[in-house]
Amino acid sequence: MRTPVIAGNWKMYKTPEEAEAFAAALHDTRLPDGVEAVICAPFVALPALRKALEGTGVGLGAQNVHWEREGAFTGEISVPMLRAIGVKYAIIGHSERRAYFAETDETVHRKLKAALAGGLVPIVCVGETLEEREQGRTKEVVRQQVEKALQGISAEDAARVIIAYEPVWAIGTGRAATAQDAEEVIAFIRDTVASLTDASTAAAVRIQYGGSVKPDNIRELLDMPNIDGALVGGASLDPASFIKLVQAAEAGDDR
Ligand code: PGA
């Protein structure tokens, strides 16, 4: 059975003080044990958040990472730097980074390899644009992104990867994919992982859905057999909403 993983992607929101206030609100509630909960915060909020999250069971994630360990890469942050401050996860290849910061399947692959080698859990984002969906190219686009990201990665390493299927048209629009549409693509992603590795690795990989996930639509998404959690932007910024998302993931923890 795959443990569901609910990851908040705070994007460019929250100062260290605001992150601490969020974490303080989590201390009043006991989060369910059967769900992996993660917050991916801006780099500068991570040290404060690490301390503030102690005792909550919520893991710490970054939103990006560079593939080299160190060097002349102005403005970048490496895997060992993140590990040194207690970060366990890193989002890689979010569509906003692909669209605005020139991330490609090649850089996503390099970052994925570096994260795995350095002991970070990568949350690799894939997903089609509205135009690609309307052209009937969703599976082709997603297959290519998954294949390039995982190319040459061992089955053992691939099993540690979290994949987030995030249709670009669903992000921040309030227009989530239907549970059926998300399930269809995510089952296809699992088949793609099987073809790159083997059936047991594909059965172990966690695949999230992301794009306008809210407390009131998460349950139907997670009820789908292949959807193992969610990557959540807007609805992860408010502690009460984040808690509801994590609690909803437990309610379906019977697969
Ligand atoms: P959203 O963002 O939940 O605000 O749509 C999801 C994401 O970009 O990861």
Residues whose N, C-alpha, C, O or C-beta is under 5 A from the ligand:
A	BS01	PGA	N9 A170 I171 G172 T173 G210 G211 S212 V213 L231 V232 G233 G234 A235
